[in-house]
């Protein structure tokens, strides 16, 4: 593609401006240098030097997590790998296991091949987008067939396309250690539909939908959540990923146990990397209980709120950003005789407990930083 652009540069408006920016930055990244060399290698010499491995991650709780790299035959299925790990010794008797298949080219060991291909696509999309904008062309006018997730608008591809994220998630499988049950359907990405958003605003009589980055939207999203809670008597758990003030994607989260809840937020962390999000906001119902004096002494929580007799139902909105900011607010929910919900006063809290759920997201941002993402 870059060779083709260089050949026709005299016909492209402001070519030197936008192509030089790409050539000085993106083209010099490890993944783009690998792409150029790999293209030449495949055309003139041989195929990629692929190695197959898998990462096995054991998760006990929010803080207790271990990851090891294991080697299995390339044609061994994930289900067969699961059976092999179940039959191995030394595995903790609790928690969950995630198995993630990886294909790596020997010339780019730090990247999984699909991740590398996705990164190349994003860089080239940005290059074409810059060229079109410089020429005053808002949409590509070349006739052709497009995949469902690709259109002619050349949208800002700061993160992976949704199909790329889905493909990556299909390389992973999860199971519960105590009973060996496979854990599926921990979350679902939702399409951002402006028409549905407008319909919801009218249905719940929301004066205006909040804007700003993840932190700035916390108060406004709580106001929206209260209206939904009092009208419907319940509120699902949703995670919103942001790039600055732009909403990138929404993830619906469903969990019937603590182990699935942890996996849901691990998947959210993967989505953060896929979209290159720098802010996350989560809305949902939760149980809350005050720490006992003994728990305060030990600096821990001996019994989760969901297992306490003095637990309280709350509606929570909390957010965190890559630059270290966070915000957390709750309102207590009271139930009427018929089960109807009444939301109490809104209060900001600094318990840190809710923020445990975003430990996977913070860990992911740290990993991304080490990889230059």
C-alpha positions as CSV (number, residue, x, y, z in Angstrom):
1,X,0.0,0.0,0.0
2,X,2.7,2.5,0.9
3,X,4.6,1.7,-2.3
4,X,1.4,2.4,-4.3
5,X,0.9,5.7,-2.5
6,X,4.5,6.8,-3.1
7,X,4.1,6.0,-6.8
8,X,1.1,8.3,-7.1
9,X,2.2,11.0,-4.6
10,X,2.2,13.7,-7.2
11,X,-1.6,13.3,-7.5
12,X,-2.3,13.3,-3.8
13,X,-3.0,16.7,-2.0
14,X,-0.6,17.6,0.8
15,X,1.0,14.2,0.4
16,X,4.3,15.1,2.1
17,X,2.5,16.3,5.3
18,X,0.4,13.3,6.1
19,X,2.7,10.6,4.7
20,X,5.8,12.0,6.5
21,X,3.9,11.8,9.8
22,X,3.1,8.1,9.2
23,X,6.7,7.4,7.9
24,X,8.2,9.1,11.0
25,X,6.0,7.4,13.6
26,X,3.9,4.3,12.7
27,X,6.2,3.0,10.0
28,X,9.1,2.8,12.4
29,X,7.2,0.6,15.0
30,X,8.3,-3.0,15.5
31,X,5.0,-4.3,14.2
32,X,5.1,-2.3,10.9
33,X,8.7,-3.1,10.3
34,X,7.8,-6.8,10.8
35,X,4.9,-6.5,8.4
36,X,7.1,-5.1,5.6
37,X,9.8,-7.8,6.1
38,X,7.2,-10.5,6.4
39,X,5.5,-9.5,3.1
40,X,8.9,-9.8,1.3
41,X,9.7,-13.0,3.1
42,X,6.4,-14.6,2.1
43,X,6.5,-13.5,-1.5
44,X,10.1,-14.3,-2.2
45,X,11.4,-16.8,0.4
46,X,9.1,-18.8,2.7
47,X,6.1,-18.7,5.0
48,X,6.1,-17.2,8.5
49,X,8.0,-19.1,11.2
50,X,5.0,-19.8,13.4
51,X,5.3,-21.2,16.9
52,X,2.2,-22.3,18.8
53,X,1.9,-21.9,22.6
54,X,-0.7,-21.1,25.1
55,X,-0.9,-19.0,28.2
56,X,-2.5,-20.7,31.2
57,X,-3.8,-18.2,33.8
58,X,-5.0,-19.2,37.2
59,X,-7.2,-16.6,39.0
60,X,-8.0,-17.1,42.7
61,X,-9.4,-13.7,43.4
62,X,-9.0,-10.1,42.4
63,X,-5.4,-9.9,43.8
64,X,-4.3,-13.5,43.4
65,X,-3.4,-14.3,39.8
66,X,-0.6,-16.4,38.2
67,X,0.2,-16.9,34.5
68,X,2.5,-19.5,33.0
69,X,3.4,-20.2,29.4
70,X,2.9,-23.8,28.3
71,X,3.8,-25.5,25.0
72,X,1.3,-27.9,23.4
73,X,1.2,-29.5,19.9
74,X,0.0,-27.0,17.3
75,X,-3.0,-29.2,16.3
76,X,-4.1,-29.8,19.8
77,X,-7.5,-28.3,20.5
78,X,-8.3,-26.0,23.4
79,X,-10.7,-28.6,24.8
80,X,-7.9,-31.2,24.7
81,X,-5.6,-28.7,26.4
82,X,-8.2,-28.2,29.2
83,X,-8.3,-32.0,29.8
84,X,-4.5,-32.2,30.0
85,X,-4.4,-29.4,32.6
86,X,-7.2,-30.9,34.6
87,X,-5.3,-34.1,34.8
88,X,-2.0,-32.4,35.8
89,X,-0.8,-32.1,39.4
90,X,-0.1,-29.1,41.5
91,X,-3.2,-27.1,40.5
92,X,-4.8,-25.0,43.3
93,X,-8.2,-26.5,44.3
94,X,-10.1,-23.3,43.8
95,X,-10.5,-20.4,41.3
96,X,-10.7,-20.4,37.6
97,X,-8.3,-21.4,34.7
98,X,-8.1,-19.4,31.5
99,X,-6.4,-21.0,28.5
100,X,-5.4,-18.7,25.7
101,X,-4.0,-20.0,22.5
102,X,-1.2,-17.9,20.9
103,X,0.5,-18.1,17.5
104,X,3.7,-16.2,17.3
105,X,6.1,-15.5,14.4
106,X,9.7,-16.0,15.4
107,X,10.6,-12.6,14.0
108,X,8.1,-10.8,16.3
109,X,8.0,-12.8,19.6
110,X,6.3,-10.0,21.6
111,X,3.2,-10.1,19.5
112,X,0.5,-12.6,18.8
113,X,0.0,-12.9,15.0
114,X,-3.6,-11.7,15.0
115,X,-2.7,-8.8,17.3
116,X,0.1,-7.8,15.0
117,X,-2.2,-8.0,11.9
118,X,-4.8,-5.9,13.7
119,X,-2.2,-3.3,14.6
120,X,-1.0,-3.1,11.0
121,X,-4.6,-2.6,9.8
122,X,-5.1,0.2,12.3
123,X,-2.0,2.0,11.2
124,X,-2.8,1.7,7.5
125,X,-6.4,2.7,8.0
126,X,-5.2,5.9,9.8
127,X,-2.8,6.5,6.9
128,X,-5.6,6.3,4.3
129,X,-8.0,8.3,6.5
130,X,-5.4,11.1,6.7
131,X,-5.0,11.1,2.9
132,X,-8.7,11.3,2.3
133,X,-9.2,14.1,4.8
134,X,-6.3,16.1,3.2
135,X,-8.1,15.8,-0.1
136,X,-11.4,16.8,1.4
137,X,-13.0,13.4,0.7
138,X,-15.0,12.4,3.8
139,X,-15.8,8.9,2.5
140,X,-14.0,6.5,0.2
141,X,-15.8,6.6,-3.2
142,X,-14.2,3.5,-4.7
143,X,-16.8,0.9,-5.4
144,X,-16.3,-2.5,-3.7
145,X,-17.7,-5.0,-1.3
146,X,-17.0,-4.4,2.4
147,X,-17.1,-6.7,5.4
148,X,-19.9,-6.0,7.9
149,X,-17.6,-4.2,10.3
150,X,-15.8,-2.1,7.6
151,X,-17.5,0.7,5.6
152,X,-16.4,3.5,3.3
153,X,-16.3,6.1,6.1
154,X,-12.8,5.3,7.1
155,X,-13.6,5.9,10.8
156,X,-10.9,6.5,13.3
157,X,-9.5,3.1,14.0
158,X,-7.7,3.9,17.3
159,X,-8.5,0.3,18.4
160,X,-9.4,-3.0,16.8
161,X,-12.5,-3.6,14.8
162,X,-15.1,-5.5,16.8
163,X,-14.6,-8.6,14.6
164,X,-10.9,-8.6,15.5
165,X,-11.7,-8.5,19.2
166,X,-14.3,-11.3,18.8
167,X,-11.8,-13.4,16.9
168,X,-9.2,-13.1,19.7
169,X,-11.8,-14.0,22.4
170,X,-12.5,-17.2,20.6
171,X,-8.9,-18.3,21.1
172,X,-9.6,-18.5,24.9
173,X,-11.6,-20.8,27.1
174,X,-12.3,-20.8,30.8
175,X,-13.2,-23.4,33.4
176,X,-13.9,-23.6,37.1
177,X,-11.2,-25.5,39.0
178,X,-13.3,-27.2,41.7
179,X,-15.9,-28.8,39.4
180,X,-14.3,-28.5,35.9
181,X,-17.3,-26.7,34.5
182,X,-16.7,-24.7,31.3
183,X,-17.6,-21.0,31.8
184,X,-19.1,-19.3,28.7
185,X,-20.9,-16.1,27.9
186,X,-19.3,-14.0,30.5
187,X,-20.0,-10.7,28.6
188,X,-21.3,-9.3,25.4
189,X,-20.3,-6.2,23.4
190,X,-23.2,-4.0,22.4
191,X,-23.5,-1.9,19.3
192,X,-23.7,1.8,20.0
193,X,-27.1,2.7,18.4
194,X,-27.9,6.4,18.5
195,X,-31.6,5.8,17.7
196,X,-31.9,3.4,20.7
197,X,-30.0,5.9,22.9
198,X,-32.5,8.6,21.9
199,X,-35.4,6.3,22.5
200,X,-34.1,5.5,26.0
201,X,-33.7,9.2,26.8
202,X,-37.4,9.7,25.9
203,X,-38.6,6.6,27.7
204,X,-36.9,7.4,31.0
205,X,-37.4,11.2,30.6
206,X,-33.7,12.0,30.9
207,X,-33.2,15.7,30.4
208,X,-29.8,15.2,28.7
209,X,-27.3,12.4,28.3
210,X,-24.0,13.2,30.0
211,X,-20.8,14.0,28.1
212,X,-17.1,14.3,28.9
213,X,-14.6,11.6,29.7
214,X,-15.2,8.6,32.0
215,X,-14.7,10.6,35.2
216,X,-16.7,13.6,34.1
217,X,-19.7,11.4,33.2
218,X,-20.0,9.7,36.6
219,X,-22.5,12.1,38.2
220,X,-24.7,12.3,35.0
221,X,-24.6,8.5,34.5
222,X,-25.7,8.1,38.2
223,X,-28.7,10.4,37.5
224,X,-29.6,8.3,34.5
225,X,-29.1,5.0,36.4
226,X,-31.5,6.2,39.2
227,X,-34.3,6.8,36.7
228,X,-33.8,3.4,35.1
229,X,-33.7,1.7,38.6
230,X,-36.9,3.4,39.8
231,X,-38.8,2.7,36.6
232,X,-37.7,-0.9,36.0
233,X,-36.9,-2.0,39.5
234,X,-33.5,-3.3,38.4
235,X,-30.4,-2.3,36.6
236,X,-28.0,-4.5,34.6
237,X,-24.3,-4.1,34.8
238,X,-22.7,-2.2,31.9
239,X,-19.1,-1.1,31.2
240,X,-18.4,1.8,28.9
241,X,-15.0,2.3,27.3
242,X,-13.8,5.8,26.4
243,X,-11.0,7.4,24.4
244,X,-10.9,10.8,25.9
245,X,-14.5,12.1,25.6
246,X,-15.5,9.7,22.8
247,X,-17.5,6.6,23.7
248,X,-15.9,3.6,22.0
249,X,-18.0,0.6,23.0
250,X,-20.4,-0.8,25.6
251,X,-20.1,-4.2,27.2
252,X,-23.0,-5.9,28.9
253,X,-21.9,-8.0,31.9
254,X,-23.8,-10.9,33.4
255,X,-22.5,-13.0,36.3
256,X,-24.1,-15.4,38.7
257,X,-21.0,-16.1,40.7
258,X,-17.8,-14.4,41.9
259,X,-15.6,-16.5,39.5
260,X,-17.7,-15.4,36.4
261,X,-17.6,-11.8,37.7
262,X,-13.8,-11.9,37.7
263,X,-13.7,-13.4,34.2
264,X,-16.1,-10.7,33.0
265,X,-13.7,-8.0,34.1
266,X,-10.8,-9.8,32.7
267,X,-12.6,-9.8,29.3
268,X,-13.3,-6.1,29.8
269,X,-9.5,-5.6,30.2
270,X,-9.0,-7.3,26.9
271,X,-11.6,-5.0,25.3
272,X,-9.7,-2.0,26.7
273,X,-6.6,-3.1,24.9
274,X,-8.6,-3.9,21.7
275,X,-10.1,-0.5,21.6
276,X,-7.1,1.3,23.0
277,X,-9.5,2.9,25.6
278,X,-8.0,5.2,28.2
279,X,-11.1,5.4,30.4
280,X,-13.7,2.9,31.8
281,X,-17.0,3.6,33.5
282,X,-19.1,0.8,35.1
283,X,-22.8,1.0,36.2
284,X,-24.6,-1.7,38.1
285,X,-26.3,-3.0,41.2
286,X,-24.2,-4.4,44.0
287,X,-24.3,-5.5,47.7
288,X,-22.4,-3.4,50.2
289,X,-21.6,-4.0,53.9
290,X,-19.5,-2.0,56.3
291,X,-16.2,-3.5,57.5
292,X,-16.2,-5.0,60.9
293,X,-13.7,-3.7,63.5
294,X,-11.7,-6.9,63.1
295,X,-11.6,-6.5,59.4
296,X,-10.3,-3.0,59.8
297,X,-7.6,-4.2,62.1
298,X,-6.5,-6.9,59.6
299,X,-6.9,-4.5,56.6
300,X,-9.0,-7.0,54.7
301,X,-12.5,-8.3,54.1
302,X,-13.2,-11.7,55.7
303,X,-16.7,-12.1,54.3
304,X,-17.9,-10.7,51.0
305,X,-20.9,-8.3,51.3
306,X,-23.1,-10.8,49.3
307,X,-22.7,-13.3,52.2
308,X,-23.4,-10.9,55.0
309,X,-26.7,-10.6,56.8
310,X,-26.3,-6.8,57.2
311,X,-25.7,-6.3,53.4
312,X,-27.3,-3.3,51.7
313,X,-28.4,-3.0,48.1
314,X,-26.8,-0.1,46.3
315,X,-26.7,1.3,42.8
316,X,-23.1,2.1,41.9
317,X,-21.3,4.1,39.2
318,X,-17.5,4.1,39.2
319,X,-14.8,5.1,36.7
320,X,-11.1,4.9,36.3
321,X,-8.7,6.4,33.7
322,X,-5.3,5.4,32.4
323,X,-3.7,8.5,33.9
324,X,-4.6,7.3,37.4
325,X,-7.8,9.3,38.1
326,X,-10.9,7.5,39.6
327,X,-14.4,8.4,40.8
328,X,-16.9,6.3,42.7
329,X,-20.5,7.2,43.7
330,X,-23.4,5.1,45.1
331,X,-27.0,5.5,46.2
332,X,-28.7,3.0,48.5
333,X,-31.8,1.3,47.2
334,X,-34.8,0.6,49.4
335,X,-37.6,-1.8,48.4
336,X,-41.3,-1.1,48.8
337,X,-43.9,-3.7,49.9
338,X,-44.3,-4.8,46.3
339,X,-40.6,-4.8,45.5
340,X,-40.5,-1.4,43.8
341,X,-37.2,0.4,44.1
342,X,-36.7,3.7,45.7
343,X,-33.2,5.3,45.3
344,X,-31.8,7.2,48.3
345,X,-29.4,10.1,48.3
346,X,-26.3,10.0,46.2
347,X,-23.0,9.8,48.0
348,X,-19.4,9.7,47.0
349,X,-17.3,7.0,48.6
350,X,-13.6,6.2,48.8
351,X,-13.8,2.6,50.0
352,X,-11.6,1.2,47.3
353,X,-13.6,-2.1,47.4
354,X,-15.6,-1.5,44.3
355,X,-12.4,-0.5,42.5
356,X,-11.1,-4.1,43.0
357,X,-13.2,-5.0,40.0
358,X,-11.0,-2.7,37.8
359,X,-7.7,-4.3,38.9
360,X,-7.6,-6.3,35.6
361,X,-8.1,-3.0,33.6
362,X,-5.3,-1.3,35.5
363,X,-3.1,-4.3,35.0
364,X,-3.8,-4.3,31.3
365,X,-2.9,-0.6,31.0
366,X,0.4,-1.4,32.7
367,X,1.1,-4.2,30.2
368,X,0.2,-2.0,27.3
369,X,2.6,0.7,28.6
370,X,5.4,-1.9,28.6
371,X,4.6,-2.8,25.0
372,X,4.5,0.8,23.8
373,X,0.7,0.8,23.2
